[in-house]
Amino acid sequence: MSQEIDILSRITADFASLRDAEKKVAELIFADIDFVTEASISEIAARAGVSDASVTRFARAAGCHNVRDLKTRLTRSLAAGRRFIQESAPEDGPAAVYEIATQTLAVNRDLMAQADVAGAVDRLDAARQILVFGAGGGSSMLAQEMQFRLVRLGYAICAYPQALLPRMVASTLDPADVVVVLSVTGHTPEMVESARIARQYGAQVVAITAQGSPLAENADVTLPVAARETDFIYHPSASRYAMLAAIDVLALELALRHRERSRDKLRRLKLTLDAHRGGDNRQPLGD
């Protein structure tokens, strides 16, 4: 299934090749897209200072069938969020990164305090194997991060940061297995379907995702995360901090359940790394 090209990107790319009258229509769109999506052809023409025919020619030059099609596509662009069209007030530069991270962690700390962390830890600790599913930039990276956190504690764990492979793996699971599914929104189809398939075969599913989402509805235990996305779209998504914190909570709780075993494995890991890279005894364990 092909996706229709973003109309605003098309207008921007073709702007230099437009006639002067057509450029005026394009400039009006970028100045007041709301007006153009609601106004008639005559109203658009009058506001842009061109003829009705110029508005129609512009629509065709932009790859639309007619003005009605143009307005429909502009409305779709608006649906993605006004913050992706109009410039927002700038945040406080680099300081905003730390401030937003702090606020995100504070909100999610309260959510985690009410979550069934013990239920998730019970399932992970008793699992024959742990599988972590994630799709997309943040969740893919964090699926591997969870593997790195738990493998050093002696757990049989493997990350599957792809779209199709989790569905395949889910169909091979047994009741002794536990799947951790990562998705900030909880709406990614591949993750929801993978969780559903895993449960069909008896595997337990722990979801780190939004409360009330389709993924949460297909999980045995949900550790909720809340994303704090601002209108300042240039700032990377702060939801990564919330999900990483949830993963660290699970890793800490699992380590504390078997302190002697965890200490033994972490010591062996430290000795192996020191023999390989040298340095003082306060270096991170493989980070």
C-alpha distance (Angstrom), angle and dihedral (degrees) to the residues before:
residue distance angle dihedral
M1 . . .
S2 3.81 . .
Q3 3.79 121.3 .
E4 3.78 121.1 -131.1
I5 3.80 112.6 -114.4
D6 3.80 116.7 -106.2
I7 3.81 105.4 -96.1
L8 3.81 94.6 -144.7
S9 3.80 90.9 54.3
R10 3.81 89.1 49.0
I11 3.82 92.2 51.6
T12 3.81 91.4 47.9
A13 3.81 92.8 49.4
D14 3.83 93.7 47.7
F15 3.80 97.8 39.4
A16 3.80 96.2 103.1
S17 3.83 91.8 54.6
L18 3.82 95.5 51.2
R19 3.79 124.5 104.8
D20 3.79 116.4 -105.8
A21 3.82 92.6 -103.8
E22 3.80 90.9 48.4
K23 3.79 90.7 50.7
K24 3.80 88.7 57.8
V25 3.80 89.9 56.4
A26 3.80 90.3 48.8
E27 3.80 91.0 50.1
L28 3.80 90.1 51.0
I29 3.80 90.4 53.0
F30 3.78 92.3 54.1
A31 3.80 91.4 43.7
D32 3.82 97.2 47.7
I33 3.79 114.2 3.8
D34 3.81 91.7 165.5
F35 3.79 91.3 60.9
V36 3.79 93.6 49.5
T37 3.81 93.5 50.4
E38 3.82 91.1 54.5
A39 3.81 104.5 32.5
S40 3.80 129.2 90.4
I41 3.81 122.2 -114.6
S42 3.82 90.8 -100.8
E43 3.80 92.4 49.9
I44 3.80 91.8 49.4
A45 3.80 90.7 47.9
A46 3.80 93.0 49.1
R47 3.81 93.3 48.1
A48 3.83 92.4 47.6
G49 3.79 92.9 43.5
V50 3.81 95.1 -122.0
S51 3.80 137.9 108.0
D52 3.81 125.7 -86.2
A53 3.79 88.1 -112.6
S54 3.81 90.7 57.1
V55 3.79 90.3 56.6
T56 3.80 90.5 52.0
R57 3.81 91.8 46.7
F58 3.80 89.8 50.1
A59 3.80 91.6 53.9
R60 3.79 90.8 53.8
A61 3.80 92.2 44.4
A62 3.81 87.7 55.3
G63 3.80 90.4 56.2
C64 3.82 97.0 -101.3
H65 3.79 126.5 131.5
N66 3.79 92.9 -130.5
V67 3.80 142.0 -30.0
R68 3.78 91.9 -75.4
D69 3.81 89.7 56.5
L70 3.81 89.5 48.3
K71 3.79 91.7 53.5
T72 3.80 91.3 47.5
R73 3.79 91.6 53.6
L74 3.80 92.0 46.6
T75 3.80 89.1 52.7
R76 3.82 89.3 53.4
S77 3.79 89.8 53.1
L78 3.80 89.5 52.1
A79 3.81 89.8 51.0
A80 3.82 89.7 64.7
G81 3.79 87.8 65.3
R82 3.77 135.0 -76.7
R83 3.80 90.1 -115.3
F84 3.83 88.5 70.5
I85 3.80 91.3 56.9
Q86 3.77 108.2 35.1
E87 3.78 126.8 48.5
S88 3.78 115.1 -104.9
A89 3.77 128.0 -148.4
P90 3.81 109.5 -82.5
E91 3.78 119.0 -107.6
D92 3.78 122.6 -133.0
G93 3.79 96.6 -76.5
P94 3.83 118.6 -117.0
A95 3.81 91.2 -8.5
A96 3.81 88.6 67.7
V97 3.82 89.9 65.3
Y98 3.79 91.3 62.3
E99 3.79 95.1 39.0
I100 3.80 94.3 51.7
A101 3.81 91.2 45.0
T102 3.81 90.1 51.9
Q103 3.80 93.0 49.2
T104 3.81 92.5 46.1
L105 3.79 92.6 51.2
A106 3.81 91.8 47.6
V107 3.80 92.5 53.9
N108 3.78 93.3 46.2
R109 3.80 93.2 45.6
D110 3.80 88.2 64.3
L111 3.80 91.4 48.0
M112 3.80 92.5 49.5
A113 3.81 91.2 50.6
Q114 3.80 88.3 63.0
A115 3.82 96.8 41.6
D116 3.80 127.7 100.3
V117 3.79 94.5 -106.0
A118 3.81 91.4 152.8
G119 3.81 90.8 54.8
A120 3.78 91.3 51.9
V121 3.81 92.5 47.0
D122 3.82 91.7 48.4
R123 3.79 90.8 55.5
L124 3.79 95.2 45.0
D125 3.79 93.2 47.0
A126 3.80 93.1 51.6
A127 3.81 96.5 43.0
R128 3.79 122.7 118.9
Q129 3.78 86.3 -146.0
I130 3.80 135.5 -4.4
L131 3.78 121.0 -139.6
V132 3.80 122.8 -169.0
F133 3.80 120.6 -156.0
G134 3.80 125.3 -165.5
A135 3.79 135.7 155.0
G136 3.77 128.6 -168.0
G137 3.79 130.8 31.7
G138 3.80 103.3 -59.5
S139 3.80 100.0 32.4
S140 3.81 93.0 45.5
M141 3.79 91.7 53.7
L142 3.80 92.9 44.7
A143 3.81 93.1 48.9
Q144 3.79 87.3 62.2
E145 3.80 90.5 43.1
M146 3.80 90.2 57.7
Q147 3.79 89.7 50.4
F148 3.80 90.0 52.7
R149 3.83 91.6 49.0
L150 3.80 97.1 50.5
V151 3.79 102.7 34.6
R152 3.80 89.5 66.6
L153 3.80 88.4 57.2
G154 3.79 92.0 56.6
Y155 3.80 100.5 -100.9
A156 3.80 121.7 142.3
I157 3.79 99.1 -122.3
C158 3.79 136.1 153.7
A159 3.80 131.2 -177.4
Y160 3.79 123.3 -139.4
P161 3.82 105.7 -167.8
Q162 3.79 97.5 177.1
A163 3.80 139.4 91.8
L164 3.82 104.8 -121.2
L165 3.81 103.1 27.8
P166 3.84 95.4 65.5
R167 3.81 89.8 59.1
M168 3.79 90.3 51.3
V169 3.80 94.0 46.7
A170 3.82 92.7 44.9
S171 3.79 90.2 60.3
T172 3.83 91.0 59.0
L173 3.82 97.5 53.6
D174 3.79 130.9 113.8
P175 3.83 133.4 -154.9
A176 3.82 90.2 -93.8
D177 3.82 91.2 63.8
V178 3.81 129.2 87.6
V179 3.78 126.4 -154.3
V180 3.79 123.7 -158.6
V181 3.81 110.7 -159.1
L182 3.80 119.6 -164.0
S183 3.79 122.5 -157.6
V184 3.79 126.7 139.1
T185 3.80 93.4 -155.5
G186 3.79 98.6 31.6
H187 3.80 90.1 -142.0
T188 3.82 101.9 95.6
P189 3.84 102.2 123.4
E190 3.80 95.4 -145.0
M191 3.81 92.1 54.2
V192 3.80 94.9 44.8
E193 3.81 92.0 49.0
S194 3.81 92.8 45.8
A195 3.81 90.4 53.2
R196 3.79 91.0 48.2
I197 3.81 92.3 50.2
A198 3.82 92.5 47.7
R199 3.80 91.5 52.9
Q200 3.79 91.3 47.9
Y201 3.79 87.8 62.8
G202 3.79 93.0 47.0
A203 3.80 100.4 -101.0
Q204 3.81 118.6 141.8
V205 3.81 116.5 -116.9
V206 3.79 125.4 -150.3
A207 3.80 112.2 -171.7
I208 3.78 125.8 -162.1
T209 3.78 98.1 -163.3
A210 3.80 147.6 102.4
Q211 3.78 118.5 -47.3
G212 3.80 114.7 -105.1
S213 3.80 93.2 14.9
P214 3.83 124.1 135.7
L215 3.80 89.0 -105.0
A216 3.81 92.0 51.9
E217 3.80 89.0 52.1
N218 3.82 89.2 56.8
A219 3.80 96.2 49.1
D220 3.80 132.7 90.2
V221 3.81 91.0 -146.3
T222 3.79 127.8 17.9
L223 3.78 124.7 -160.0
P224 3.81 101.2 -164.0
V225 3.79 124.0 -136.3
A226 3.78 125.9 -173.0
A227 3.78 121.9 -154.6
R228 3.78 119.5 -142.3
E229 3.79 103.9 -157.6
T230 3.80 117.1 173.6
D231 3.80 131.4 -162.1
F232 3.81 88.2 -102.7
I233 3.81 93.9 94.8
Y234 3.81 95.2 -179.9
H235 3.80 90.7 72.1
P236 3.84 111.7 91.5
S237 3.79 114.4 -111.8
A238 3.80 111.4 -77.5
S239 3.81 91.4 -155.4
R240 3.81 88.7 88.5
Y241 3.80 90.1 71.5
A242 3.80 92.0 54.6
M243 3.79 93.8 50.0
L244 3.80 93.1 44.6
A245 3.80 90.1 51.7
A246 3.82 90.5 52.1
I247 3.80 90.0 51.6
D248 3.80 90.9 49.5
V249 3.81 90.7 50.6
L250 3.82 90.3 54.9
A251 3.80 92.6 45.9
L252 3.81 91.8 49.8
E253 3.80 93.9 48.1
L254 3.80 92.0 48.7
A255 3.81 91.7 48.8
L256 3.80 91.6 50.6
R257 3.81 92.5 50.7
H258 3.80 89.9 63.9
R259 3.78 103.6 26.9
E260 3.80 97.3 163.4
R261 3.80 93.9 46.6
S262 3.80 92.0 44.5
R263 3.80 92.5 48.4
D264 3.79 91.1 49.5
K265 3.79 94.3 50.5
L266 3.79 94.3 43.4
R267 3.82 90.6 50.3
R268 3.80 91.3 51.0
L269 3.78 89.4 48.6
K270 3.80 91.5 50.1
L271 3.79 92.7 50.0
T272 3.79 91.4 49.9
L273 3.79 92.6 49.8
D274 3.80 94.1 45.5
A275 3.81 90.7 52.1
H276 3.80 88.5 52.1
R277 3.81 103.4 42.3
G278 3.80 108.0 13.0
G279 3.80 120.8 -150.5
D280 3.80 132.4 122.9
N281 3.78 126.1 -43.2
R282 3.84 94.7 -103.1
Q283 3.79 98.0 69.3
P284 3.82 116.8 120.7
L285 3.79 118.2 -96.2
G286 3.78 100.3 -101.4
D287 3.81 98.0 -37.8
